């Protein structure tokens, strides 16, 4: 898939993807992770646009005997479309997602820090899944 290294067709295609702005903190993390994976350095003229919509949720799990939540699950799902800017065709329309478990401890600060770290990790994981699917589509197109 990555034959030719950074000068290969897939790598050049990935560098020609413009990631549309994504709302919220999760969106900012996702956009940065995607740009890192695509190798965006301002060198290539955008040929494609990637539109991403995120759904970020935290669910309480593991209710303790005193009716407090002892564990949480953070879920990050992304629906994304790769659009050819030349003709407006949608080349890819899929979803990707991941989730992480979080222990709820007596320190509220520690729990919030764990939730934030989980979001950072999930953004990286989902961005990797998106980049892989986009690379496969670009390889097939070329």
N, C-alpha and C positions, 0 to 999 in steps of 0.2 A: 504494500500500500504506500509506503514512504520511499519507494525506489527513487534514487537520484538525490536523496537528502533534501536540503533546503532549496535546491534548484529544481526538484522534481515537480511534476504536474500537480499532484495532490497538495504539496506544501505551498505551491504558488496559488492554488485555488483557495486554500485556507487563509493565506495572507490577504486575499482579495475579499474577505468577508467583513462587512460592517455590522457590528452588533448594535442594534437599536437600543436606546436608553430603556432601562427597566426600573420600575418604581420601587422605592423603599430601600432599606438597608440590605435586605436579602438580594434585591435587584442590583445594587451597587457591587456587592460581593460577587454575584454571578457574572456581571458584565466584565469585571476585572479578571476573573478566572478564565472566562472565555477568550478575552483578548490575549491573555498570556498563552493559552493553548494554540491559538491561531497564529501567533507570531506577528501580531499587528505592530508595525513599527512606522507606519505612515508611508511606506515605500510603494505599496501597490494601490492602484486605482480600484475602488470598490466595484466588484462585479456582482456581488450577492449581498443581501441583507438578511440578518437573522433576527426574527422577532421572537421574543420570549415572554411568556406570562407565567408568573410564579404563584403558587399556593403554599403558604408557610403556616403550619398549624402546630400547636402544642396540646397534647392530650394528657390528662392525668390518669395514671395507672396505679395499681398497687395501693389501695386505700387501707390505711392502718386502723387499728382498733379504736383510736381516738378520732376517727373520721377525717384524718389528714391524708394528703397524697404523699406516698413514699417514693414514687417513681413517675417520671414523665417520659413521653415519647414525642420527639420533634420530627415532623414530617415535612419534607420539601419536595414539591412536585413542580415540574415545568412542562408547559406545552410550548412547542417551538415550531417555527416555520422558516425554511430557507427559501428565499425569494430571489429569482434571477432578475437583476435590475434592468437588463436589456429589454425584456419583454413582459415582465411582471408575472411569469409563471411560478407557481409554487412547486419547488423541487422536492421538498420534504415537509411533512406535517406529522409530527409524532409527539410523544410524551416521554419523559424520563423522571425518575424520582429516587429518593432514598430516605431512610429514617435512622434516628439515633435514640438510644435510651439514655436517660439522665436520672441520676439519683437526687432526690430532694432531701437536703440535709437541714440541720437546725439553723445554719447561717444563711440568711436570705441572700447576702452578697455572693456566697459560694454557689448557690443555686442559679442566680442570674448569670454569673460568670460561666457556669457550665452550659447554660442555655445558649449564650452567645458563642461559645467555642463550638458547640454542636452545629450552630448555623454556619459558621465559617467552614467547618469540615464538610457539611452537607453541600454547600455551594461548590466546593472543590470537586466533590464526588459527582454531583449531577453535571457540572461543567465537563468533566471527563467523559461522561456517558454521551452527552450531546456532541462533543467534538468527535468522538468515535463514529457516531451515526452520520454526522455531516461528512467526515472523511470518506466513509464508505460510499455515500451518494456521489461525491465528487469523483471518486475513482471510477465508478460505473459510468458517469457522464463523459469521462474522457477516455 
